[in-house]
Amino acid sequence: MQNVILIGFMGCGKSTVGIRLSYRLKRTLEDTDKRIEREQGKTVSDIFAQQGEESFREMETQLLRRMGKEPAVRIIATGGGLPVRKENRVLLGRLGQVFYLRAKPETIYERLKNDTTRPLLRGEDPLGKIKKLMRERDGAYEAAADVIVDVDGMELEQVVQKIAEAVTP
């Protein structure tokens, strides 16, 4: 049995799907952003503001290295930018089966338009920023993924069912 890893752009449903999947598969959910926040004693937004994005990305890489040495078999929901680093994609592949929850930019915008906690979406033209970031990251997500799940128009339970059926024992 191996870890089930959920990747994708912010707002694609990694955390929500992860919670439901953890019940379905009877595995613990580990959210990389939440674990970094616990370990650092501050929010991802504060880390970005105080130490910069590159520092946060290095924290993600170090966390993946540590998780690779932990015996737990779990559901892992990653931060949206985590797979961008090539080293992280390699580490994810070693950690388990990677599922890319893919959504259209408009879907992401609708889900996040009132969320003020996303440092990368602050300022003018958030939909434009989403489109730009998604174009930049899509290749990394696809390269990391073992399975791509297009979540647009799917109910939560449909997404969970599709992943549960695809999980390799």
C-alpha contacts under 8 A as a table, 3 or more apart, distances in Angstrom:
res1	aa1	res2	aa2	distance
1	M	73	V	7.07
1	M	168	T	7.44
1	M	169	P	5.02
2	Q	73	V	5.84
2	Q	74	R	7.65
2	Q	95	L	7.48
2	Q	96	G	5.20
2	Q	97	Q	6.89
2	Q	168	T	7.75
2	Q	169	P	7.16
3	N	73	V	5.04
3	N	74	R	5.01
3	N	75	I	5.83
3	N	76	I	7.08
3	N	95	L	6.31
3	N	96	G	4.51
3	N	97	Q	6.23
4	V	74	R	6.42
4	V	75	I	4.78
4	V	76	I	6.15
4	V	96	G	5.81
4	V	97	Q	5.13
4	V	98	V	6.23
4	V	99	F	7.45
4	V	167	V	7.31
5	I	75	I	5.86
5	I	76	I	4.66
5	I	77	A	6.01
5	I	78	T	7.42
5	I	92	L	7.56
5	I	95	L	8.00
5	I	96	G	6.51
5	I	97	Q	5.93
5	I	98	V	4.65
5	I	99	F	5.95
6	L	14	K	5.76
6	L	18	G	7.37
6	L	75	I	7.60
6	L	76	I	6.10
6	L	77	A	4.85
6	L	78	T	6.23
6	L	98	V	6.05
6	L	99	F	5.00
6	L	100	Y	6.09
6	L	101	L	6.95
7	I	14	K	6.66
7	I	77	A	6.56
7	I	78	T	5.63
7	I	79	G	7.36
7	I	80	G	6.69
7	I	83	P	7.41
7	I	98	V	7.08
7	I	99	F	6.09
7	I	100	Y	4.87
7	I	101	L	6.20
7	I	141	Y	7.08
7	I	145	A	7.93
8	G	12	C	6.28
8	G	14	K	7.15
8	G	78	T	7.92
8	G	79	G	7.94
8	G	80	G	5.52
8	G	100	Y	5.35
8	G	101	L	5.17
8	G	102	R	6.13
8	G	141	Y	6.51
9	F	12	C	5.72
9	F	79	G	8.00
9	F	80	G	4.60
9	F	81	G	7.29
9	F	101	L	7.80
9	F	102	R	7.43
9	F	103	A	7.82
9	F	134	M	7.02
10	M	13	G	7.70
10	M	79	G	7.18
10	M	80	G	4.93
10	M	108	I	7.39
11	G	14	K	7.49
11	G	108	I	5.50
11	G	111	R	6.26
11	G	112	L	6.36
12	C	101	L	6.18
12	C	102	R	6.70
12	C	103	A	5.96
12	C	108	I	6.35
12	C	151	V	7.51
13	G	16	T	5.25
13	G	17	V	5.70
13	G	101	L	7.28
14	K	17	V	5.31
14	K	18	G	5.73
14	K	77	A	5.60
14	K	78	T	7.37
14	K	101	L	7.13
15	S	18	G	4.89
15	S	19	I	6.24
15	S	31	D	7.20
15	S	77	A	5.97
16	T	19	I	5.35
16	T	20	R	6.64
17	V	20	R	5.30
17	V	21	L	5.91
17	V	156	L	6.75
17	V	159	V	7.30
17	V	160	V	6.16
18	G	21	L	5.00
18	G	22	S	5.97
18	G	29	L	6.36
18	G	75	I	6.41
18	G	76	I	7.33
18	G	77	A	6.32
19	I	22	S	5.24
19	I	23	Y	6.71
19	I	29	L	6.50
20	R	23	Y	5.33
20	R	24	R	6.29
20	R	160	V	6.85
21	L	24	R	4.87
21	L	25	L	5.90
21	L	26	K	7.89
21	L	27	R	8.00
21	L	75	I	7.52
21	L	160	V	5.84
21	L	164	A	7.25
22	S	25	L	5.34
22	S	26	K	5.36
22	S	27	R	4.81
22	S	28	T	5.73
22	S	29	L	5.82
22	S	74	R	7.70
22	S	75	I	6.31
23	Y	26	K	4.98
23	Y	27	R	6.81
24	R	164	A	7.64
25	L	164	A	7.31
27	R	73	V	6.98
27	R	74	R	5.02
27	R	75	I	6.38
28	T	73	V	7.74
28	T	74	R	5.01
28	T	75	I	6.09
29	L	74	R	5.91
29	L	75	I	4.68
29	L	76	I	5.88
29	L	77	A	7.36
30	E	34	K	7.95
30	E	35	R	7.35
30	E	74	R	7.05
30	E	75	I	6.14
30	E	76	I	4.85
30	E	77	A	6.26
31	D	34	K	5.34
31	D	35	R	6.16
31	D	76	I	5.77
31	D	77	A	4.68
31	D	78	T	5.98
31	D	79	G	7.80
32	T	35	R	5.11
32	T	36	I	6.18
32	T	60	E	7.30
32	T	63	L	7.66
32	T	76	I	7.14
32	T	77	A	6.29
32	T	78	T	5.12
32	T	79	G	6.29
33	D	36	I	5.20
33	D	37	E	6.17
33	D	44	V	6.90
33	D	78	T	6.79
33	D	79	G	5.71
34	K	37	E	4.98
34	K	38	R	6.19
35	R	38	R	5.07
35	R	39	E	6.13
36	I	39	E	5.05
36	I	40	Q	5.91
36	I	44	V	7.79
36	I	59	M	7.24
36	I	60	E	7.55
36	I	63	L	7.73
37	E	40	Q	5.21
37	E	41	G	5.60
37	E	42	K	5.20
37	E	43	T	5.18
37	E	44	V	6.25
38	R	41	G	5.19
38	R	42	K	7.07
42	K	46	D	6.15
42	K	47	I	6.74
43	T	46	D	5.09
43	T	47	I	6.27
44	V	47	I	5.01
44	V	48	F	6.16
44	V	56	F	7.78
45	S	48	F	5.16
45	S	49	A	6.17
45	S	117	T	6.80
45	S	118	R	7.03
45	S	119	P	5.78
46	D	49	A	4.98
46	D	50	Q	5.85
47	I	50	Q	5.24
47	I	51	Q	5.37
47	I	52	G	6.53
47	I	53	E	7.71
47	I	55	S	7.96
47	I	56	F	6.56
48	F	51	Q	5.61
48	F	52	G	4.36
48	F	53	E	5.10
48	F	55	S	7.86
48	F	56	F	6.67
48	F	119	P	7.41
49	A	52	G	5.83
51	Q	54	E	7.95
51	Q	55	S	5.92
51	Q	56	F	7.39
52	G	55	S	5.59
52	G	56	F	6.67
53	E	56	F	5.09
53	E	57	R	6.16
54	E	57	R	5.00
54	E	58	E	6.27
55	S	58	E	5.17
55	S	59	M	6.42
56	F	59	M	5.00
56	F	60	E	6.42
57	R	60	E	5.05
57	R	61	T	6.46
57	R	81	G	7.90
57	R	82	L	6.85
58	E	61	T	5.09
58	E	62	Q	6.23
59	M	62	Q	5.15
59	M	63	L	6.09
60	E	63	L	5.09
60	E	64	L	6.29
60	E	82	L	6.55
61	T	64	L	5.19
61	T	65	R	6.38
61	T	82	L	7.87
61	T	87	E	7.53
61	T	88	N	5.93
62	Q	65	R	5.14
62	Q	66	R	6.38
63	L	66	R	5.11
63	L	67	M	6.07
64	L	67	M	4.99
64	L	68	G	6.16
64	L	88	N	7.24
64	L	91	L	6.44
64	L	92	L	7.33
65	R	68	G	5.26
65	R	69	K	6.99
65	R	91	L	6.96
66	R	69	K	5.39
66	R	70	E	6.74
67	M	70	E	5.10
67	M	95	L	7.68
68	G	71	P	7.97
68	G	91	L	7.58
68	G	94	R	7.41
68	G	95	L	5.72
78	T	82	L	6.51
79	G	82	L	5.45
80	G	83	P	7.41
81	G	84	V	5.61
81	G	137	R	7.69
82	L	85	R	6.65
82	L	88	N	6.68
83	P	86	K	7.05
83	P	88	N	5.60
83	P	89	R	5.31
83	P	92	L	7.98
83	P	140	A	6.08
83	P	141	Y	6.19
83	P	144	A	6.83
84	V	88	N	7.31
84	V	89	R	7.42
84	V	137	R	6.26
84	V	140	A	5.39
84	V	141	Y	7.34
85	R	88	N	5.24
85	R	89	R	6.59
85	R	140	A	7.92
86	K	89	R	5.14
86	K	90	V	6.51
86	K	140	A	7.76
87	E	90	V	5.18
87	E	91	L	6.25
88	N	91	L	4.93
88	N	92	L	5.98
89	R	92	L	5.06
89	R	93	G	6.24
89	R	140	A	7.72
89	R	143	A	7.56
89	R	144	A	5.16
90	V	93	G	5.19
90	V	94	R	6.49
90	V	144	A	7.58
91	L	94	R	5.15
91	L	95	L	6.19
92	L	95	L	4.97
92	L	96	G	6.51
92	L	98	V	7.07
92	L	144	A	7.23
93	G	96	G	5.73
93	G	97	Q	6.78
93	G	98	V	6.85
93	G	144	A	6.87
97	Q	145	A	7.90
97	Q	146	D	6.24
97	Q	167	V	7.36
97	Q	168	T	7.68
98	V	144	A	6.83
98	V	145	A	4.96
98	V	146	D	5.13
98	V	147	V	6.48
99	F	145	A	5.50
99	F	146	D	6.05
99	F	147	V	4.88
99	F	148	I	5.78
99	F	149	V	6.94
99	F	163	I	7.60
100	Y	141	Y	6.42
100	Y	142	E	7.14
100	Y	144	A	8.00
100	Y	145	A	5.55
100	Y	146	D	7.79
100	Y	147	V	6.28
100	Y	148	I	4.73
100	Y	149	V	5.97
101	L	148	I	6.29
101	L	149	V	5.02
101	L	150	D	6.08
101	L	151	V	6.20
102	R	148	I	6.81
102	R	149	V	5.93
102	R	150	D	4.79
102	R	151	V	5.90
102	R	152	D	7.70
103	A	107	T	6.35
103	A	108	I	6.79
103	A	150	D	6.07
103	A	151	V	5.60
103	A	152	D	5.47
104	K	107	T	5.29
104	K	108	I	6.51
104	K	152	D	6.82
105	P	108	I	5.09
105	P	109	Y	6.12
105	P	127	L	7.07
105	P	130	I	6.09
105	P	131	K	5.63
105	P	134	M	7.34
106	E	109	Y	5.00
106	E	110	E	6.19
106	E	127	L	7.22
107	T	110	E	5.24
107	T	111	R	6.33
107	T	152	D	7.02
108	I	111	R	5.17
108	I	112	L	6.09
108	I	130	I	7.64
109	Y	112	L	5.18
109	Y	113	K	5.40
109	Y	126	P	7.44
109	Y	127	L	5.84
109	Y	130	I	7.24
110	E	113	K	5.61
111	R	114	N	7.82
112	L	115	D	5.09
113	K	126	P	7.74
115	D	118	R	6.61
116	T	119	P	7.75
116	T	122	R	7.31
118	R	121	L	5.62
118	R	122	R	6.91
119	P	122	R	5.74
121	L	126	P	5.43
121	L	129	K	6.75
121	L	130	I	7.42
122	R	126	P	6.94
123	G	126	P	6.90
125	D	128	G	5.27
125	D	129	K	6.41
126	P	129	K	4.96
126	P	130	I	6.10
127	L	130	I	4.99
127	L	131	K	6.21
128	G	131	K	5.15
128	G	132	K	6.17
129	K	132	K	5.08
129	K	133	L	6.01
130	I	133	L	5.23
130	I	134	M	5.94
131	K	134	M	5.16
131	K	135	R	6.16
132	K	135	R	5.23
132	K	136	E	6.32
133	L	136	E	5.02
133	L	137	R	6.07
134	M	137	R	5.07
134	M	138	D	5.62
135	R	138	D	5.55
135	R	139	G	7.84
136	E	139	G	7.21
137	R	140	A	5.31
137	R	141	Y	6.29
138	D	141	Y	5.12
138	D	142	E	6.15
139	G	142	E	5.12
139	G	143	A	6.00
140	A	143	A	5.04
140	A	144	A	6.18
141	Y	144	A	5.25
141	Y	145	A	6.13
142	E	145	A	5.19
142	E	148	I	7.47
145	A	148	I	6.40
147	V	166	A	7.98
149	V	159	V	7.44
149	V	162	K	7.82
149	V	163	I	7.82
151	V	154	M	5.32
151	V	159	V	6.62
154	M	158	Q	6.05
154	M	159	V	6.48
155	E	158	Q	5.25
155	E	159	V	6.55
156	L	159	V	5.26
156	L	160	V	6.28
157	E	160	V	5.00
157	E	161	Q	5.96
158	Q	161	Q	5.08
158	Q	162	K	6.11
159	V	162	K	5.17
159	V	163	I	6.31
160	V	163	I	5.28
160	V	164	A	6.03
161	Q	164	A	5.04
161	Q	165	E	6.09
162	K	165	E	5.32
162	K	166	A	6.39
163	I	166	A	5.07
163	I	167	V	6.17
164	A	167	V	5.37
